[in-house]
C-alpha cells in the first residue's frame, strides 16, 4: 500500500498524490521580514486613523477591518509557509497609561512578530502581527 500525506483531485479529475515536503525551516528569502512589516503597518495605521475620533460603536468594526488589511499587506510583503495572527486594539485617550503584553509558545529560530502603534489626541491603536512557521 502507498503511504502518502494527502490526495487531491486535479482539473481533469485525476487523483494526485501529495507528499510531505519535510521542510523544517524557512529559506533566508522566506523569513518573516520584521522591519518591513513594522514600517508597512505603521504607514497603514497612520493612513487609516489620521484625524479619526474614538467611537466605541465603530471601533470593533474598525479593528476587524484593520486586521484584515494588515494581514493582506503582510501577505504582499511575503511570509510563505507562515500562519499569520493579527491583533488590533483601539482605545480612547483619556490621559491613562496602557500596557499591552502577549505570550506565545514558539520556535525562536523560525517564528517572529512585529508591532506598531498609532496615537492621536482622541484614540490609540496597537497592532501586533505574529508569524508562526508552518512545516
C-alpha positions as CSV (number, residue, x, y, z in Angstrom):
1,X,0.0,0.0,0.0
2,X,1.0,3.6,-0.6
3,X,2.0,5.8,2.3
4,X,1.2,9.4,1.5
5,X,0.3,12.7,3.2
6,X,-2.8,13.7,1.1
7,X,-4.7,13.1,-2.1
8,X,-6.0,15.9,-4.3
9,X,-8.0,15.9,-7.5
10,X,-6.7,18.0,-10.4
11,X,-8.8,19.7,-13.0
12,X,-9.0,16.6,-15.3
13,X,-10.4,14.5,-12.4
14,X,-7.2,12.5,-11.9
15,X,-6.0,11.9,-8.4
16,X,-2.7,13.4,-7.4
17,X,-0.6,12.1,-4.5
18,X,0.8,14.9,-2.4
19,X,3.8,14.0,-0.2
20,X,5.1,15.9,2.8
21,X,7.9,18.3,2.0
22,X,9.8,17.9,5.3
23,X,10.9,21.5,5.0
24,X,11.5,22.3,8.7
25,X,12.9,25.8,8.4
26,X,12.3,28.7,6.1
27,X,14.9,29.7,3.5
28,X,16.5,33.1,4.1
29,X,14.2,34.7,1.5
30,X,11.1,33.2,3.1
31,X,11.7,34.5,6.6
32,X,9.3,37.0,8.2
33,X,10.6,40.5,7.5
34,X,10.1,42.3,10.8
35,X,11.3,45.7,9.8
36,X,9.4,45.8,6.5
37,X,6.2,44.6,8.2
38,X,6.6,47.2,11.0
39,X,7.0,50.0,8.5
40,X,4.0,48.9,6.4
41,X,1.8,48.5,9.5
42,X,2.8,52.0,10.8
43,X,2.0,53.5,7.4
44,X,-1.4,51.7,7.2
45,X,-2.4,52.8,10.8
46,X,-1.4,56.4,10.0
47,X,-3.3,56.4,6.8
48,X,-6.5,54.9,8.2
49,X,-6.6,56.6,11.6
50,X,-5.3,60.1,10.9
51,X,-7.9,62.6,12.1
52,X,-10.3,60.0,13.5
53,X,-12.0,60.4,16.8
54,X,-12.7,57.5,19.1
55,X,-16.2,56.0,18.7
56,X,-16.9,52.9,20.8
57,X,-19.6,51.7,18.4
58,X,-17.3,51.9,15.4
59,X,-14.0,50.7,17.0
60,X,-14.9,46.9,16.9
61,X,-15.6,47.0,13.2
62,X,-12.6,49.2,12.5
63,X,-10.4,46.8,14.4
64,X,-11.6,43.9,12.2
65,X,-11.0,45.9,9.0
66,X,-7.5,46.9,10.1
67,X,-6.7,43.2,11.0
68,X,-7.8,42.1,7.5
69,X,-5.9,44.9,5.8
70,X,-2.7,44.3,7.8
71,X,-2.9,40.6,7.0
72,X,-3.2,41.3,3.3
73,X,-0.3,43.7,3.4
74,X,1.9,41.2,5.2
75,X,1.0,38.6,2.6
76,X,2.0,41.1,-0.2
77,X,5.4,41.6,1.6
78,X,5.8,37.8,1.7
79,X,5.9,35.3,4.5
80,X,5.3,32.0,2.8
81,X,4.5,29.0,4.9
82,X,3.8,31.2,7.9
83,X,0.5,31.2,9.8
84,X,-0.4,34.9,10.5
85,X,-2.2,36.1,13.5
86,X,-3.1,39.8,13.7
87,X,-4.4,41.6,16.8
88,X,-5.5,45.2,16.8
89,X,-6.5,47.1,19.9
90,X,-8.2,50.5,19.7
91,X,-9.0,52.7,22.7
92,X,-9.9,56.2,23.8
93,X,-7.2,58.6,25.0
94,X,-8.2,60.0,28.4
95,X,-4.8,60.6,30.0
96,X,-4.3,57.0,31.0
97,X,-1.3,54.7,30.6
98,X,-1.7,51.5,28.6
99,X,0.5,48.4,28.5
100,X,-0.3,45.6,26.2
101,X,1.5,42.3,26.5
102,X,1.3,38.9,24.9
103,X,2.8,35.5,25.4
104,X,3.4,32.8,22.8
105,X,5.0,29.4,22.7
106,X,7.0,29.1,19.5
107,X,10.3,28.3,17.9
108,X,12.6,31.3,18.2
109,X,14.5,30.3,15.1
110,X,11.5,30.3,12.7
111,X,8.7,32.3,14.3
112,X,8.6,36.1,14.8
113,X,6.4,39.1,15.5
114,X,6.1,42.8,14.6
115,X,4.1,45.5,16.3
116,X,3.3,49.1,15.6
117,X,1.2,51.8,17.4
118,X,-0.6,55.0,16.4
119,X,-1.8,57.8,18.7
120,X,-3.7,61.0,18.1
121,X,-5.4,63.3,20.7
122,X,-8.5,61.1,20.6
123,X,-7.5,57.5,20.2
124,X,-4.7,55.0,20.4
125,X,-4.2,51.9,18.4
126,X,-1.7,49.0,18.9
127,X,-1.3,46.4,16.1
128,X,0.6,43.1,16.6
129,X,1.4,40.6,13.9
130,X,2.6,37.1,14.8
131,X,4.1,34.8,12.2
132,X,4.5,31.2,13.0
133,X,6.3,29.0,10.5
134,X,4.1,26.1,9.3
135,X,6.0,23.0,8.5
